């Protein structure tokens, strides 16, 4: 209930901030009520509430004139580059003209309005009293502080919006890089099978259709069901197993995958692709890939290890060939800031990637009607 009240109050303040006339009208209303209270109870200039309100209204025009001159004539120079000297000069001029305006208004309007009434303002010497200028300075000063604060808040919102737009653009770019990269690899696998006129080609087409359906329907979603992401990996692994046959020993474990678990789509696939690209694809003999997925509490872990040709680890290749791991690092930085751990262990004959990230608390995703779910790949053990 407290959060609802706080949210309602925030919406009211936002509505006031977005409407110029409402915002300024409330400011001058509060100022008039405070001036009335000042004349009536603090200064004890009168015991008549109507006269106190009238005095507050009589002082309103010069206060408004001086305040808006400060807000829209002087303060804008504060936010312009190279205008600090002009700002100080104009501020000094505003202060002098404000004093002159106060003298003139009190001499010609305010004091004569009290003629014949028991009031301390009937004496013309009050015109030149220092305290006579304080209401104007306080009014303009409070208005200036509110405008500076509002300008700062607006700048913060603009920066946040720009950051969010840059974030979305960068994420879309990463996704645009992932999808063709993944598709081209899979089509290459299919092409190799068709050249051999393999009887497994129809199964490959069927599985490829399931993979593409996931990419098209859920690839741009902010989060997908973790179980669907695991099913995607199973289908991809089945395609690769068909391609490499008996020379590839593949271990795949997915333990304690909760139905309500959610993860960014296509986050794990580049890691699996990398294991094949730099493992079995480069090894002329037998290759071994081990993939272990698990969830403990709200922490998801992924360990992918593959054998590779013996020798020192090569430096990451520039250009498109190095897209996989770089994209994963960037997406983790954007999507799971301070909520993930990503490690790469490159040795002479093995390459291991370890990922741990905090899963968000969310309702389980519904699988779309008609979604193609293909049989899971049975883990092959050595």
Long-range contacts (C-beta under 8 A, 24 or more apart in sequence): 17-150, 27-143, 27-146, 28-60, 28-64, 31-60, 31-63, 31-139, 32-56, 32-57, 32-60, 35-59, 35-135, 38-135, 45-119, 45-120, 45-121, 46-119, 51-117, 51-119, 54-113, 55-110, 55-113, 55-121, 58-109, 58-110, 58-113, 59-105, 59-110, 59-135, 59-136, 61-105, 62-101, 62-102, 62-105, 62-136, 63-135, 63-136, 63-139, 63-140, 65-101, 66-94, 66-97, 66-98, 66-101, 66-136, 66-139, 66-140, 67-139, 67-140, 67-143, 69-94, 69-97, 69-98, 70-94, 70-140, 70-143, 70-144, 71-143, 71-144, 71-147, 75-144, 75-147, 75-148, 78-148, 79-151, 98-133, 98-136, 98-137, 98-140, 99-133, 102-132, 102-133, 102-136, 103-127, 103-128, 106-132, 167-334, 170-330, 170-334, 171-331, 171-334, 171-335, 174-327, 174-330, 174-331, 174-334, 175-219, 175-220, 175-266, 177-323, 177-327, 178-266, 178-269, 178-270, 178-323, 178-327, 179-215, 179-219, 179-266, 181-270, 181-273, 181-320, 181-323, 181-324, 182-211, 182-215, 182-266, 182-269, 182-270, 182-273, 183-212, 183-215, 185-273, 185-277, 186-211, 186-236, 186-239, 189-239, 189-240, 189-242, 189-243, 192-243, 193-242, 193-243, 198-242, 200-242, 203-242, 204-239, 204-242, 206-374, 207-235, 207-238, 207-239, 207-374, 208-239, 209-372, 210-235, 210-372, 210-373, 210-374, 211-235, 211-236, 211-239, 213-371, 213-372, 214-265, 215-266, 217-368, 217-371, 218-265, 219-265, 219-266, 220-265, 221-265, 222-264, 223-262, 223-263, 223-264, 223-265, 223-360, 223-362, 223-365, 224-262, 224-263, 224-264, 224-265, 224-365, 225-259, 225-261, 225-262, 225-364, 225-365, 225-367, 226-257, 226-258, 226-261, 226-262, 226-263, 226-295, 226-300, 226-359, 227-257, 227-259, 227-261, 228-365, 228-367, 229-263, 229-265, 229-266, 229-267, 229-268, 230-254, 230-257, 230-293, 231-373, 231-374, 231-376, 232-266, 232-269, 233-268, 233-269, 233-272, 233-291, 233-293, 234-374, 234-376, 234-377, 235-374, 235-377, 236-269, 236-272, 236-273, 237-272, 237-291, 237-377, 238-374, 238-375, 238-377, 240-276, 240-280, 241-377, 241-380, 244-280, 244-287, 247-280, 247-285, 247-286, 247-287, 248-280, 248-286, 248-287, 248-288, 248-289, 249-286, 249-287, 249-288, 249-289, 249-380, 249-381, 249-382, 250-288, 250-289, 250-290, 250-291, 250-377, 250-379, 250-380, 251-288, 251-289, 251-290, 251-291, 251-292, 251-379, 251-380, 251-381, 251-382, 252-291, 252-377, 252-379, 253-291, 253-292, 253-293, 253-294, 253-379, 254-293, 254-294, 255-292, 255-293, 255-294, 255-295, 256-294, 256-295, 256-296, 257-293, 257-295, 258-295, 259-364, 260-362, 260-363, 260-364, 261-295, 261-300, 261-359, 262-359, 262-360, 262-362, 262-364, 262-365, 263-300, 263-357, 263-359, 264-331, 264-335, 264-336, 267-328, 267-331, 267-332, 267-335, 268-293, 268-302, 268-355, 270-323, 270-324, 270-325, 270-327, 270-328, 271-302, 271-304, 271-324, 271-325, 271-328, 271-353, 271-355, 272-304, 273-324, 274-304, 274-324, 274-325, 274-353, 275-304, 275-305, 275-306, 275-351, 275-353, 276-306, 277-324, 278-306, 278-308, 278-351, 279-306, 279-307, 279-308, 279-351, 280-306, 282-308, 282-309, 283-307, 283-308, 283-309, 288-382, 295-359, 298-358, 298-359, 298-361, 299-356, 299-357, 299-358, 299-359, 300-356, 300-357, 300-358, 300-359, 301-354, 301-355, 301-356, 302-353, 302-354, 302-355, 302-356, 303-352, 303-353, 303-354, 303-355, 304-352, 304-353, 305-350, 305-351, 305-352, 305-353, 306-350, 306-351, 306-352, 307-349, 307-350, 308-349, 308-350, 308-351, 309-349, 310-348, 310-349, 311-348, 312-348, 313-346, 313-347, 313-348, 313-351, 325-353, 328-355, 332-357
